[in-house]
Amino acid sequence: MAHQLSSAKVTTCVIGGAGFIGRAVVAELVAQGREVLVVGRNDSPDGFPVGVRYLDNAPDAGMTVLRAAIEQADDVIDLAYATSPGTSFQDPVNDILVNVPETVRLFELAATMTHLRRFVWISSGGTVYGRTAIEPIRETHRTQPLSPYGITKLALEKYAHMYFETRQLPIVCVRPANAYGEGQRPYAGQGFIATAIASMLDGRELTLFGEQGTIRDYLYITDLAAGIVAALLEGEPGEVYNLGSGQGLTNRQILDMLAPMAVATGVPVHLRIAPERPFDVPANILDCHKLTTATGWQPAVSITDGLSRTWAWYVARQAAAPSSSVS
C-alpha cells in the first residue's frame, strides 16, 4: 500500500526532532512534502532542511511550548526520552521520574487537541519484550522487559492505549529495533555499531560481553525514519507496530563485517572479551509483517551497505577534525 499525501500542506510536530533519529524523521517528512515543526532542547540547533521551524522547549517552560507547537500541527511524532537502556540502570527511580510524568502530561495535552489526525509515540522494540524463546518476535508476544528503560516504555504504551480508549487520542505506538547510521553519537549507552566504529577509529578498546555478544536486529537510520513516517500516514490508531529488519546478527558478526574496513583504513581493532551480563537479552529480532501489511513499508538498505555508509561517515568526520575523537 503506497502512502500518498494530498496536495494541501500539512504540519507535523516532531518532539525530540534534533536527535539522531529525529533528524532523519524530519528529513523524511520534508521529502514527503510536509511542513515540519521541531520541538527540542537546544537553543541553537543547526542542520535542518530549509523551511523547518524550531521551538526551544527549555526545561522551565512547562507545557507552554508544547501546547503552542501542537496547536499548530496536524499530527505529532514524539521521539523525546531522557534516558537510554544503559543509563536507566544507573538510577531506575530517575528513569521513572524524568520520563513517565512528562510523557503522560503530553498525552493529556494531546487528548485535548481534537484536531490532531495522528499521534505517533516511539516505544522500544529492543527492550519491551525481554528474553524470548521465539524469534522473530511479533507484537502479540508477551512483554517482560529486563531494563528500567524497557519497563517505563511499556508502562507508557499502556498509558497511550488508555488515552486512545478513553479520550479517543489517535495514537500509534512504534517499537523500533536498534537504529544505526551516520550521525549517531557513540559511547552513549546504546548504539553498538556507532561505539564499535568510533572505538576502532579512536584506538580504544572495545568490550564484547561473551564470545559472540548478543544478537540484535539492526535497522539503518533512513529505513527507520521511513517506517515511522509510514506508521504516521497509514498506521491504525490504537495499534502497536514493530519496526526492524527481521534479521538477527551477533555483535561478533558486526565486528567481522567492520574488520575489512578497519584494515583498509589502517586502524587496529582492540577487542576484550568479558563475561556475559545477566541483564543483557540474548537475542532480539523483530517480526515487522504487521507494519508492512498496513503501510507497504519495508527496509531498503542492506546491513552491508549501511555499515559501509556509516563507516565512511565516521572516517570523514575524523579526517575533518583529526586532533579529536569521533565522539
TIPALUM-37284 format. One record per residue (C-alpha): residue in one letter; x negated, y, z negated. Coordinates in steps of 0.25 Angstrom, whole numbers. Last residue first. Layout:
<nodes>
- aa, u, v, w
- a, X, Y, Z $
...
</nodes>
This chain:
<nodes>
- aa, u, v, w
- s, -131, 44, -79 $
- v, -139, 44, -66 $
- s, -152, 46, -75 $
- s, -160, 59, -74 $
- s, -172, 64, -67 $
- p, -168, 59, -53 $
- a, -156, 68, -52 $
- a, -151, 67, -37 $
- a, -158, 54, -36 $
- q, -150, 49, -48 $
- r, -137, 53, -42 $
- a, -141, 46, -28 $
- v, -144, 33, -35 $
- y, -131, 34, -43 $
- w, -123, 36, -30 $
- a, -131, 25, -23 $
- w, -128, 15, -34 $
- t, -113, 18, -33 $
- r, -112, 17, -18 $
- s, -119, 3, -19 $
- l, -111, -1, -30 $
- g, -98, 2, -23 $
- d, -102, -5, -10 $
- t, -106, -18, -17 $
- i, -93, -17, -26 $
- s, -85, -15, -14 $
- v, -77, -3, -12 $
- a, -63, -3, -6 $
- p, -55, -7, -19 $
- q, -40, -10, -17 $
- w, -28, -1, -17 $
- g, -15, -5, -10 $
- t, -6, 2, -20 $
- a, 2, -8, -28 $
- t, -4, -21, -22 $
- t, -18, -16, -24 $
- l, -15, -11, -38 $
- k, -9, -24, -42 $
- h, -20, -32, -35 $
- c, -30, -26, -44 $
- d, -35, -38, -52 $
- l, -46, -33, -61 $
- i, -59, -40, -65 $
- n, -64, -39, -80 $
- a, -74, -49, -85 $
- p, -82, -51, -98 $
- v, -75, -40, -106 $
- d, -86, -34, -114 $
- f, -83, -33, -129 $
- p, -91, -44, -133 $
- r, -104, -39, -127 $
- e, -113, -49, -119 $
- p, -127, -49, -123 $
- a, -137, -40, -117 $
- i, -145, -42, -103 $
- r, -154, -30, -100 $
- l, -156, -25, -86 $
- h, -166, -15, -81 $
- v, -164, -14, -66 $
- p, -175, -8, -58 $
- v, -174, 4, -49 $
- g, -179, 5, -35 $
- t, -167, 9, -27 $
- a, -166, -3, -19 $
- v, -169, -12, -31 $
- a, -157, -5, -38 $
- m, -148, -6, -27 $
- p, -152, -21, -26 $
- a, -148, -22, -41 $
- l, -135, -16, -40 $
- m, -128, -28, -35 $
- d, -135, -37, -46 $
- l, -131, -27, -56 $
- i, -116, -28, -52 $
- q, -117, -43, -53 $
- r, -123, -42, -67 $
- n, -112, -34, -72 $
- t, -102, -44, -67 $
- l, -93, -42, -56 $
- g, -78, -44, -55 $
- q, -70, -41, -42 $
- g, -55, -36, -43 $
- s, -60, -22, -39 $
- g, -52, -14, -49 $
- l, -40, -7, -53 $
- n, -29, -14, -61 $
- y, -16, -7, -61 $
- v, -6, -5, -72 $
- e, 9, -1, -69 $
- g, 19, 9, -76 $
- p, 19, 17, -64 $
- e, 16, 9, -51 $
- g, 4, 13, -44 $
- e, 5, 19, -30 $
- l, -2, 32, -30 $
- l, -9, 33, -43 $
- a, -12, 18, -43 $
- a, -19, 21, -29 $
- v, -26, 33, -35 $
- i, -32, 23, -46 $
- g, -36, 13, -36 $
- a, -43, 23, -27 $
- a, -51, 28, -39 $
- l, -55, 14, -42 $
- d, -59, 12, -27 $
- t, -67, 24, -27 $
- i, -74, 21, -40 $
- y, -78, 7, -36 $
- l, -72, -4, -44 $
- y, -80, -14, -53 $
- d, -72, -26, -60 $
- r, -81, -31, -71 $
- i, -88, -44, -75 $
- t, -97, -42, -88 $
- g, -112, -44, -89 $
- q, -119, -55, -81 $
- e, -130, -59, -91 $
- g, -122, -53, -103 $
- f, -121, -38, -106 $
- l, -130, -31, -96 $
- t, -138, -19, -100 $
- l, -144, -10, -90 $
- e, -158, -4, -94 $
- r, -160, 10, -88 $
- g, -169, 14, -77 $
- d, -159, 25, -73 $
- l, -156, 19, -59 $
- m, -153, 6, -65 $
- s, -145, 11, -77 $
- a, -137, 20, -68 $
- i, -133, 9, -59 $
- a, -129, 0, -71 $
- t, -122, 11, -78 $
- a, -114, 14, -66 $
- i, -111, 0, -63 $
- f, -107, -3, -78 $
- g, -97, 8, -79 $
- q, -93, 10, -93 $
- g, -100, 15, -106 $
- a, -105, 28, -99 $
- y, -119, 24, -95 $
- p, -116, 27, -81 $
- r, -106, 38, -76 $
- q, -99, 34, -63 $
- g, -101, 44, -52 $
- e, -102, 34, -40 $
- g, -95, 20, -43 $
- y, -90, 11, -53 $
- a, -76, 8, -59 $
- n, -74, -4, -68 $
- a, -59, -9, -66 $
- p, -47, 1, -67 $
- r, -34, -1, -74 $
- v, -24, 8, -69 $
- c, -12, 13, -76 $
- v, 0, 19, -69 $
- i, 9, 29, -76 $
- p, 22, 35, -71 $
- l, 26, 41, -85 $
- q, 40, 36, -86 $
- r, 41, 40, -101 $
- t, 44, 27, -108 $
- e, 39, 16, -98 $
- f, 28, 24, -92 $
- y, 23, 31, -105 $
- m, 23, 17, -111 $
- h, 15, 11, -100 $
- a, 4, 22, -101 $
- y, 4, 20, -116 $
- k, 1, 5, -114 $
- e, -10, 9, -104 $
- l, -15, 18, -115 $
- a, -17, 6, -124 $
- l, -24, -2, -113 $
- k, -34, 10, -111 $
- t, -36, 11, -126 $
- i, -39, -4, -127 $
- g, -48, -4, -115 $
- y, -56, 7, -121 $
- p, -57, 0, -135 $
- s, -63, -12, -128 $
- l, -59, -26, -128 $
- p, -46, -25, -120 $
- q, -35, -36, -121 $
- t, -25, -33, -109 $
- r, -18, -45, -104 $
- h, -18, -47, -89 $
- t, -6, -41, -81 $
- e, -15, -31, -74 $
- r, -22, -42, -68 $
- i, -37, -46, -71 $
- p, -46, -53, -61 $
- e, -49, -62, -68 $
- i, -43, -70, -79 $
- a, -48, -73, -93 $
- t, -48, -59, -97 $
- r, -56, -51, -108 $
- g, -51, -37, -109 $
- y, -40, -32, -101 $
- v, -40, -17, -104 $
- t, -55, -15, -101 $
- g, -59, -15, -87 $
- g, -45, -12, -81 $
- s, -45, 1, -88 $
- s, -34, 12, -89 $
- i, -32, 23, -79 $
- w, -19, 30, -80 $
- v, -12, 34, -68 $
- f, 0, 44, -69 $
- r, 10, 44, -57 $
- r, 20, 54, -51 $
- l, 20, 64, -62 $
- h, 32, 74, -62 $
- t, 37, 69, -75 $
- m, 26, 75, -83 $
- t, 30, 72, -97 $
- a, 24, 58, -96 $
- a, 11, 64, -92 $
- l, 10, 71, -106 $
- e, 13, 58, -114 $
- f, 3, 50, -105 $
- l, -8, 61, -108 $
- r, -5, 61, -123 $
- v, -7, 45, -122 $
- t, -20, 47, -115 $
- e, -25, 57, -125 $
- p, -21, 49, -137 $
- v, -27, 36, -131 $
- n, -41, 40, -126 $
- v, -49, 48, -136 $
- l, -43, 42, -149 $
- i, -43, 27, -144 $
- d, -57, 27, -139 $
- n, -61, 35, -152 $
- v, -56, 23, -160 $
- p, -64, 13, -152 $
- d, -77, 21, -154 $
- q, -89, 15, -148 $
- f, -81, 4, -141 $
- s, -74, 14, -132 $
- t, -87, 19, -127 $
- g, -89, 6, -118 $
- p, -75, 6, -113 $
- s, -75, 20, -109 $
- t, -69, 32, -117 $
- a, -62, 46, -115 $
- y, -53, 42, -104 $
- a, -47, 50, -93 $
- l, -43, 43, -80 $
- d, -29, 48, -80 $
- i, -23, 49, -66 $
- v, -11, 59, -65 $
- d, 1, 62, -55 $
- d, 8, 73, -49 $
- a, -1, 83, -56 $
- q, 1, 98, -60 $
- e, 8, 95, -73 $
- i, -3, 84, -76 $
- a, -14, 94, -75 $
- a, -7, 105, -85 $
- r, -4, 94, -95 $
- l, -18, 88, -94 $
- v, -24, 102, -97 $
- t, -15, 105, -109 $
- m, -15, 91, -115 $
- g, -26, 94, -126 $
- a, -35, 104, -120 $
- d, -46, 102, -131 $
- p, -53, 91, -124 $
- a, -54, 100, -111 $
- n, -46, 95, -99 $
- d, -53, 102, -88 $
- l, -44, 103, -76 $
- y, -49, 100, -62 $
- r, -43, 102, -48 $
- v, -47, 94, -36 $
- g, -47, 103, -24 $
- v, -61, 99, -19 $
- p, -65, 86, -24 $
- f, -71, 85, -38 $
- g, -86, 85, -40 $
- d, -86, 94, -52 $
- p, -81, 95, -66 $
- s, -83, 108, -74 $
- d, -75, 108, -87 $
- n, -75, 93, -88 $
- r, -64, 86, -96 $
- g, -55, 81, -85 $
- v, -42, 84, -78 $
- v, -42, 82, -62 $
- l, -31, 88, -53 $
- v, -31, 81, -40 $
- e, -23, 85, -27 $
- r, -21, 72, -19 $
- g, -24, 69, -5 $
- q, -29, 55, -7 $
- a, -43, 59, -6 $
- v, -41, 68, -17 $
- l, -35, 57, -26 $
- e, -47, 48, -22 $
- a, -57, 59, -26 $
- v, -50, 61, -39 $
- v, -50, 46, -42 $
- a, -65, 46, -40 $
- r, -67, 58, -49 $
- g, -59, 51, -60 $
- i, -66, 38, -59 $
- f, -79, 45, -63 $
- g, -73, 56, -72 $
- a, -68, 70, -68 $
- g, -54, 65, -66 $
- g, -51, 62, -80 $
- i, -37, 65, -78 $
- v, -33, 65, -63 $
- c, -21, 74, -60 $
- t, -16, 70, -46 $
- t, -9, 81, -38 $
- v, 0, 78, -26 $
- k, -2, 84, -12 $
- a, 10, 82, -3 $
- s, 7, 74, 9 $
- s, 11, 61, 2 $
- l, 1, 51, -3 $
- q, -2, 38, 3 $
- h, -5, 25, -5 $
- a, -6, 13, 4 $
- m, 0, 0, 0 $
</nodes>
